[in-house]
């Protein structure tokens, strides 16, 4: 229990360092690749969200999904790469290969699909090498370049607002 508090402290410390060193790139071209970071502890419509993105013209093979579970079960088989706080060491460093690959991928967009300030999810978002980061307005505003104010369950509205804003940015 005490070690979880220490781990949380160092994850938050690492997050603050990353947020202070945040570099922003200019969004200038069409969206080809999307990284999708989903908190599946609070959202159960991941497949429907991915389908909505494909209906907007994004090829499904260009959408890379990583899911977070608050209660990760080692023996359970997950349909997509899934992680929890167990996949970070006490210094706030990622210990899972698929998660490091996700963070280092240069997506055109990173969709941070969570509306609760979870330090582990926020750290993944801040470490991401994505060109343009989008998330919910309920989360720290230093993380994302574009924040959409909707409810977590209303994924159709989120996706339609996302592409409406992206058309205006171009």
URWOFEN-V963618 format. One line per field, one symbol per residue. ss: DSSP state (h for helix, s for strand, l for the rest). phi: phi as a letter, one per 30 degrees, with the letter a starting at -180 (. if undefined). A space follows every 10 residues. Layout:
ss=???
phi=???
This chain:
ss=lhhhhhhhhh hhhhhhhhhh llllllllll lllssssssl lllllhhhhh hhhhhllllh hhssssssll llllllllll lsslhhhsll lllsllhhhh hhhhllllss ssslllllhh hhhhhhhlll llssssllll lllllsssll llllhhhhhh hhhhhhhhhl
phi=.ddddddddd dddddddddd cdcccddbbd dcbbcbcccd dcbccedddd ddddddjcdd dccccbccbd cdceddccdb ebbbddcbdd cicdccdddd dddddcddbc cccabcdcdd ddddddddcd dbcbadddce dddcdbbccb dddddddedd dedddddddd
